Structures are given as structure tokens and as C-alpha cells.
Amino acid sequence: MSNTPDSSATPPGGPRVLFFGMEGIFSALPLQALLQAGIPVCALVVPAPPTPPTPSGRVQIPSRPPQRRLLAPAQQRSARPLLPVVNSALTASPVALALGAGLPVWEVARLSVEETRATLAAYQPDLLCIACFPRRLPSSLLTLPRLGAVNLHPSLLPALRGPEPLFWVFREGLSETGVSVHLVEERLDTGPIVAQERISVPDGITYAELERRCAERGGQLLVRAVQAIAQGTAAYLPQDDQLGSYRPAPSPEDLQVPALEWKARHVYNFIRGVASWAGPLPVLDQNEVLLAHDALHWWDPHEGRPFAPPPTPLPTTERLLRCGSGFVHLLLAATEATSLSPDRR
């Protein structure tokens, strides 16, 4: 694919966009932004749910067609396939949005087959827009549009490439992240950057709040990028791989909070951000493991917040946690703590 798409034949009203996404706000708000900007979206493509395994544990060979057209939103769709979403009320449905706008919606099980390619090619898209689509697109689809394909990624690329960058913002204790629109190439999240915007990460923000902020800002950024590509005014900034970082899907170990290794501010922000998304988090506290449902406050004299303990005895569902520097006031998910085995102390 060329790094400088040809915009010479853009139709009136803007490029015809084929949008790839999935259930969740990071697909819904960018799609909504495109529609509100008057950019012609010809169809929405979402992934088919995985085929359940047989009782023996073997994965069934799909008997369904490579794709099917949806006439109504599916009743049960995972908004986040890697870890469970506890507060699903904050999610949004791009499927319901597209159907409400009169757009065709295709649920695709097999991306590489000719039937899928022919179905999507019939829309004659000028550009593919991707926002939180959980599967890589084959070259047979990426080469369909003359303007190529762009992806909206919730990080300041080339930093935090990979499937769950917002988790790693909290895990690494970052005070800033961002959104990037980049051209799609063979390697994941590595194509030239078309547009990028920084977003602050304030103390105490939850995963859902940060994702919404990124989705809102990212939707507007995507609109500007699409318009610039269509007008031939887009600037393409190659990513510097020496500054790049890739982060995988979080493992169970990544959800653990090493309280004695982190400063209080880091512990507080990680629990505030991630517990509402992934459920209660195991906090490693000297000789026990606490299950943290939320973090209520933090103190650290090294950061100008001297320790001021609560004036009354804490209920059994709360705990003051000593950190590598400072303290955090925890709200526990369970009253019982688990002893650490000797090899984890």
C-alpha cells in the first residue's frame, strides 16, 4: 500500500467510508462523529461472536456463512473481549447507531474468503476506517479502497502499540496518553501517523471515563483525518520504531498490585482506573492479598500530601494500605484476606 493515498477522485460529500468496529464506546462515538460530519458511511462491519467449543473442548468448525447482515442489534455482545466489563451501562452500540441511521451492518465470521471480499467490495468504498475492530484485516480487504485504510488507536503512537493501551496507561502510572489516526500496514499499529492528539490522565479517573474521553476526542480527530486524506492535504509522519513500544493483552499477573513497590499515587490511580473495568484487584500487602474494589484516597509526604488518617475506626470493608511511599485508603471487595505463600512474599 502507498503511504500517500490518491485523493484525485474523491466524490462530492467526501469519501465513501466502510467502518470496522465492535460493540463499545470506542467504536460507537467515532462512527457517530463521522455521521454527524456528513461523511458518507456505506456500511458497518462487526466481528461475529466466536463459535463455542464442543463439550470435549474442541473448537467447532463454523457452519455459518462467512458474513450475515444484521437487521437488529444482537442482544448479547461482549464490549471488551479480553477482560470482563463490570459496568456495561457505560458502553454504547455502534450496531444500534448504524441501524438507526439506516446503514447496513455486516457481522463477519471469515474475513479472508472471497464471498466476504465481494460483499464489501460492492459498496465501492474509498476508505476503510477502523476503531476497536479486534481482528487484523487481510490484504484482500485493505486493498479494496483507493485511499487505503486508517485506524484510530488510543495511545500516542509509537508508544503502547497493541490491543489494550489504556490498561497500560494505568499499569505504568502515566499522566498523559492520547489518540492517533494512522495508516494500516502489515505490522500492527506501525503505519504512518495522519493525526494525533494528547490527552491528560487526571488522578482518580476510571477506565470508562478515560475511554470515553479518548473516544470523543478520537472521533473528532478521525473526522479531520478523513477530510484531510480526501482533500489531499494530509501529512503522513512515519513512526520511529526506536521509540515504539508494544504491550500485549493483560495477563492475570498484570492485574496484581505490588503495593510495596509502587508509590501511593500509582497504587491509587491503578485501582481507581482498572478495578471498575476488570473487577476486584489483588493487592499484594506484605503477608496477605487484599481484594480491592476501589481506592478512596491517597497520601504521600514526598508529593506534598502528608498522611492524615481518617478520624474514626475503619469498617471491616476498608483498609489503610502501606505503599512503597505513602498510604492508600482501600475499599475492599471481601473482608477476608488471603495469606501469601512463602515464594510470593
N, C-alpha and C positions, 0 to 999 in steps of 0.2 A: 504494500500500500504506500502511496505517496504521502510525504509529510506536508504537502501543500495542496489540499483538495482543490479541484477545479470548480469555481463558482460561476462560470460563464453562462450557465443555462438555468439559473435559479428561477422557478416560476413565480408569477405575481403572488403576493401574500406571504412569501417565504418558502423555505424548503419543506418538502413533504417528509415528515418525521415518522419513523417506526420506533416506538418506545418499548424498551425492555425493562421490566421491573418485577416486583413481587409484593405481597401484602406487607404493609408497613408504611410509616410516615415518610421514610427517606425515598420511597418511590412515589407516593401519592402527592406530596407537595411539589416536587419538581414537575410532575405531569400537569398538575393544576396550574403551575406558573406558565408552562408552555401554552396551555389552552387559553389562559387569561390574556396572554400576549398576542393572541391571534395567529400563532404559528400552527399551520395545518398538521395535525397528528392523524395519520391514516389508520393506525391500529395500535393496540396494546398487546404485548406478548408476555405471558407469565409462565413460570415452570409448573409442570404437572407435579402433583404430590408423589413422593416415592412409593413404589409398589411394596406393600407389606410383605415380610418374609413368610414362608410357609412354617407350619408347626415344627418342622425339622431344623429350621434356622436358615434354610436356603432362600436366596432371593429369587422371586418368581420372574420369569421372562414376561415382560409386559404384553398382554393380549390386546390392549387398547391401541387405537390408531396413533400415529406419530404426533398428531395435534387434534384438538377439537375446539369448536367455537363455543364460548360460554354465552348463555342467554340471561343468566342471573348470577350474582356473586355466590361463590361457594360458601357454605355455612361454616366450615372449619378449615382454616388455613393458618399455618404457622407464620407469624410475623417475624420470627427470628429463629432460623433452623439450627443454630449451633448451641445455644443455651436457652432455657425456657424464659418466657416473658411472664413476669408475675403480674404486672399491672397492664393488661392488654387493653384497658379502656382508652389508653393514650395512643393506640395505633390507629392508622387510617387505611382505607381500602382504595387502592388505585383501580381495582376492578369495578367497584361500585361507581367511582368517579367517571371512569371511561364509559360504562354502560349508560350512566345518566346523561352523558354528553352525546350519546348516540354512536359511540365508536365501537367497532368490532373488537372483541377480546379473544385471543387465541391462547389456549392452555397447551403448551408444547411438552411432549414427553421425550421426543428424539429430535435433536437439533440438526444432525448431520445427514438425515435421509433426504432424498430428492423431493419427496412429497412436501416436506416442511419448507424446503427452499422454494419450490414452485408456488406454494400458497402465499408466502411472504413476498416473493418477487412480483406477484400480481399487483401489489399495491404501488409498485414503481417508486420506492422511497428514494429521496435524495440524501438522507442522512439517518443513521441509527443513533438513538440516544439511549444510554444505559444508566440506570440508577438503582443499585442494590439488586441486580439480577445475579442469582447465586451460581450460575454456570458460565463457563467460558464459551464464547461463540466461535463456531468453526469458520474457517476461511471462506467456505461456500456462502455464508451469510454476510461476513464482513465485507466481501467484495461486491455485494449487491448494489449499494448506493454509490453514486459517483462522488459524493462528498465525504465518504468514509463513515467512521463511527467514533463517537465520543462517549466517555464515561465520566460520571460525576462521582468523585471519591472523597470521603470525609476525612481528609488529612492534608497537611501541607507537603505534597509530594516534592521530592522523592522520599520524604520521611514516612514511615508507617504504611508501607505497602502491605497488602494482604486483606483478609476477609473481615476483620473486626478492629479497625484502627481506633475507634472511640474507646473500646475497652483498654487498649494500651495507653491511651492518654491518661486514664485514671491509674493504671498499674504503674506507670513511670512517673506519676506525680507532676505532669506538665501543667503549666499555667496558660498555655496557648495551643490552639490547634488551627484548623481551617478547612476549607473545601477547595478542591481542584477539579477542573474540567480538562481532560487530556484525551489525545487521540488514542485509539485502541490499537495495540500492536500484539505480536505473538506472545511476548512475555507479559506477565501480569503487572498492571499499573505502571508501566515503564514508558509509555508513549509521550511525545512532546506535549507540554502544557499549553493549553489555549487560554485559560483564565484561572485565577487563583485569588482567594481572599482569606485573610487571617481572622480568627475568632478567639476571643478570650475565654478562659475557663475559670470562672469565679469560684471561690471557696464555697463548698456545700451544694453545688449544682448536681442534680441527678442525671443518670444516663438518659432518661427520657427527655429531660429538659435540654440537655446538650444536643441530643439527636434532632429534636425539633428545631433548635436554633440553627444547626448545620443544614437541615432540610430546607428551612425558609430561605436562608442566605444562599444555599446551593441552587435552589430553584431559580432565583433571580440571576445568579451567575451563569447558569445553563442557558437561560434566555439570551443573555448578552453574547455568550459564546456562539450560539446557533446563529444569531443575527450577523455577527462578525464573520463567521465562516461563509454564510450565504452571500455577504456583500464583498467578500474577498479582502477584508481589512484585518483579519485575524493574524496575530503574531504567534508563531509557534516556537516555544522555548524548550530545547532539548533538556531532558533530565540528566543531572550529573550523578552517575551511578556511584561515584566515590562518596557522595553524601547520602546515598539511599540506604534505607533500612526496611527489612521485611519482617513482619510479625505474623505468626501462624494463628490458627484458631485457638482460643484459650483452652488450656488443659485444666483438670481439677486442681492440680498443684498451683496453677496461676491464680486461683481464687483464694488461696490461703493468704492470710495477713501476718507477716513476720513482725509483730509489734515491736520487739526489742531491737530490730534492725532499722526501722523507719522512724522518722520524726513524727510528732503528733499530728502535724498538719497533713502529712502524706497519708497517715492511717485514717484520719477523719475524712478526707476527700475521697479516698478509695472506697471506704464503706458507704458513705453517702451516695457515691456515684453508682456503684456496682450492685449493692445489695437489693436495690429496688428493681434491678434487671435480672439478676441471676438467683435471687433468693438469699437466705441467711448465709453469711460468710464465716468460715472457720478462722478464728483469731488465735494464733499461737502465743500463749502467755505463760512463759516460764514452764511450769509443770502441768499445765492444763490447756485444753482447747475450748474456747468460748464460741458460741454461735451468735454472731452479731446481726441483728435485724436492722439496726440503724446506728448512726453516730449523732449525738446530740450537741456536743460542744468539744472544744479542744483548748489546751493551754500549753504554752511553751515560752519560758522566760527568754530564751535565746532569740525569739521572734517578737519580743515586746508584749507577750501575753502571759503575765505572771499567774501562777496557779492560784485559783480561788475556789476551793471545794464547795459543793452545794451545802447550804446551811442545815439541812435535815438529813437523817439517815436515808440511804437509798433503798428503794424497794428491791425485792429479790430479782426483778426483771432488769435491773440496771447495775452497772459496774463501772468503777473508775479503773482505766487501763493504763499501766505504766508503759511508755514507749521508749525508744532509743533516746529521745529528747522530748520531755513534756508528758502530758496526760491527755487521754480522750475519755469522755463520758459516753459509755455504750448503752444502747437499748438491746437487751438480749432476746433472742428468739426462743430460748429454752432456759429454764432455771438451773438445769444440771450441767456441769462442766465435765469434760472427758479428760482423764489423765493421759499425759503423753507417755508413750513407750520410751524406754531408755535411749534407743537410737534416734529419737526425734527431739531430744532435749538439747 
